[in-house]
Amino acid sequence: MHSESLMRPAPAGRMKRFFQSEGYLFLLLVFLLSYFTYFHNYQFPPHVFWDENYHIASAQKYLNGVYFMEQHPPLGKLLIALGEKMLNRNPSDAEFIGTDYATNFSDEFSFAGYRFFPALLAWLTAPLLYFIFLLLTKRPLWAALLSFFYIFDNALIVHLRGAMLESTLIFFMALTLLLFLLLPRLRERADQFSAAALWFGIALAAVFATKLLGLVTVLFVPVLFWQLRGDRGLILRLLFWGGLGFLVMYIAVWQVHFSLGRTINPVLPDQGLYQASPAYKEILTQGKTHSLLNFPVMWKDSINFVSHYNRGTPRLDLCKPDENGSPFFFWPIGARSINYRWETPNSQAYRYLYLQSNPAVWWTAFLGVLIAISLIVSSLFGEVQRFKRPLLLLTFLGVYGAYMVAISRIDRVMYLYHYFTPLFLSFIIFGLVFLEIEHIAGWALTEMRKSIVLLCIGAFIFTGFQVYRPFTYYEPILDSQVTRRAFFPYWELHCVNCPKRSLLVVPRPALP
């Protein structure tokens, strides 16, 4: 491979060959690397952790036709159930239909089916991010190296491999962003534009149907309309095909959820009715949950249940000895880490499944956010900057900021993984900033030099991944090794038998 072919912009006549050779070679690299970090041996450890207790219980209700309500929209949980339905690794899938929190898993219980789609979508997100960076940079080498932010982040890997919702959310958010970038480039191709608009609506609806925190992605829609201003025909196509895709996908997901909930289990909360309205109770009694005519009543009750559920959720209390939550302004630096589970395979070492960030990823990405802010502020109050992609930089930074502002208004306890959405956006912000910067302290950043910088950042990220690998893949590690890795005190990363120290508060003594 000749380095010059990667550094010089390819003429129009060579662009096709360029993408067919280096482009797909680096796509294959991203595909393989993300397979081994996200999907390979995803069923390990064979133990439940964090919110899997909730989502496996929900999945079993789907598999047995039991009605329930939950705080999150249904798509992620439906996919968890579908994975178990397809793989069918357990002789029975009805152990937890009488509870919303599954416990006492048998040693023979298999997580392979329940974790299948979360791990699969986590793996496939990496190629989507590669295509996002390829659209932005036009350089496959850069796109692959920038994808390392996602491929080798320990916190994302450990969480997205579990039977949880965030991998579904991030996958469809990545697809939404890819189509957001692609649609303006298809102005002259009406049929392709319509197909992309349809998929944009489907992807956006899938985000909305997975977690309510994904609602922030709606901010990309007005920007898309702004980019298409002046072309009424394209705007109408986007409205029709995008709106059609959104409505069909969103209604279909919820309708599947309602249709599967046929049986009331009286041992569940509120005698199995979950604070349903009288109208919804009548629908359940008459067995008419499959009717689209009843969709508005059932959907409204499900949305109202979210506020009911959150009223019972405690607020953040850092003085609690076992508090796992953290303030939102600590998330960009990876604080506070969460010990999802641990065990001791021998008297010398422990295994941990720790939500621990790769500092090379989180801190570098956050640095990109800070540089983006400084560039915009300096342009407003100092020398005017000539940005290559001002609208995209402002859009992604604005959505990042909107999410953080919105999350700061939530009273209930929040956790480090609630930063995954802006973290993913920060990867793209870093890429945009990297494209904007041409000089550092008088040192010209040629394409060759930029490639070298990205190679160094990629090596830095991979090294960080290897350092924190034991926390990600449940590998034995000594207390002394944990302590050496806990160099940043605000993480509050600590071994099981080590005292937990906080620079923020003095924890209250644990109750006897």
Secondary structure, DSSP 8 states (H G I E B T S, - for coil): --HHHHHS---HHHHHHHIIIIIHHHHHHHHHHHIIIIITTTT-S-S--TTHHHHHHHHHHHHTTB----SS-SHHHHHHHHHHHHH--SS-S-TTTT-SS-----TT---TTTTHHHHHHHHHHHHHHHHHHHHHHS-HHHHHHHTHHHHT-HHHHHHHTSSSSHHHHHHHHHHHHHHHHHGGGGTT-HHHHHHHHHHHHHHHHHHHTT-GGGGGGGGHHHHHHHHTTT-HHHHHHIIIIIHHHHHHHHHHHHHHHHHH--B--TTSGGGGTTT--HHHHHHHHHT-TT-GGGHHHHHHHHHHHHHHHHHTS-B--TTSTT-----GGGGGGT-S-EEEEEE-SSSS-EEEEEE---HHHHHHHHHHHHHHHHHHHHHHHSS----SSHHHHHHHHHHHHHHHHHHHT--B---GGGGHHHHHHHHHHHHHHHHH--EETTEE--HHHHHHHHHHHHHHHHHHHHHTHHHHTT-EE-HHHHHHH--SGGG----TTS----SS--------
